[in-house]
Amino acid sequence: MSNRPTRRDFLAATTAAGLGLLGAGRSPAAEFKTTLHKSLIGEPKEETLAAWKAAGFEGMEISGRGWNVTPDEAAAGRKTAERLGMRIHSVLRGWTNFNSPDEAKVAEDLASVETALRAAQAFGADAVLLVPCRIGGMTIPEAHEFQIEFDEKTGHVKRVVAGGNAAYGEYIDAHNHATDTSRKAVEKLIPAAEKAGVVIALENVWNNLWVKPDLFCNFVASFGSPWVQAYYDIGNHVKYALPEEWIRALGKLIVKVHVKDFTPDREKPRGGEFKNIREGGVNWPAVRNELDRIGYNGWMTIEGSGSLSLEELSKRLDLIIAGK
């Protein structure tokens, strides 16, 4: 698929950018067409949910291995959350190894995602976060060096930097293999997702795959299924492209959003460092405006910023949602 911006897109983006520059001066009464909901990641314990509710949060994403529970156990968690006026909206399955040469490992990971989908259904969640695989151990461009050209039909990468790409041949081959095997695996999971009524929300988390907005968009859209969408993490992608570019490219494919902040720096290991939200390099007013422009009504789930209190996290997320 093509993500080349039209004149209309350009004008909308320009307007959003302008609003972003003015965002710090917006009043609390600034109006958006979309509604965003506040969430954190954790386990559905009564004391946790009650504390989050008191701090102003509305929901929870199930963390860690919380996906590996029976439907009855998940239903109990849902009942606890609902009693407190909270919603469990997502389950974090996380990393799998769909590009593994070990067929038994791939089968094991497929079964685990099916378990997570059943658990999500019982939790009352509508999505499972899934990172299909990762690659590494070869020569890979720095984040700022990527200039990717790819085949829109197959999703295969043709080049990853300007000029000669001989040094990155192993990376290109591994990337294309991961794309093919991940697509094959996720396609097998679509019937289970549809049966559960739970979306498979794909995320790429510093796994050296789909590192540019149009490439990741192409991969997610290639499934052509409402049961495969994108989980967009704001902080994870900053070193590759501005958050506004990711949101603009993914558009309606975005089903969930993780809220993290990051300051890019070519001189630092891994191209920068994560920061507490509203302390890094993310232009939050521009992000809020772009989310509004694509019509995203959904959850904003904070991941990280663990040094801040619940009250401070809630306050900062309120400011983000208000466009500040």
FENFENRA-V904198 format. One record per helix or strand of 3 or more residues. SS is the DSSP state (@ for helix, = for strand). FROM is the first residue (numbers start at 1). TO is the last residue. If there is no record, write none. Layout:
# FENFENRA-V904198
ss & from & to
SS & FROM & TO
SS & FROM & TO
This chain:
# FENFENRA-V904198
ss & from & to
@ & 7 & 25
= & 36 & 42
@ & 46 & 55
= & 59 & 62
@ & 71 & 83
= & 87 & 95
@ & 103 & 123
= & 127 & 131
@ & 143 & 145
= & 157 & 159
@ & 166 & 196
= & 199 & 202
@ & 213 & 221
= & 228 & 233
@ & 243 & 253
= & 254 & 259
= & 261 & 264
@ & 269 & 271
= & 272 & 275
@ & 284 & 293
= & 298 & 302
@ & 310 & 321
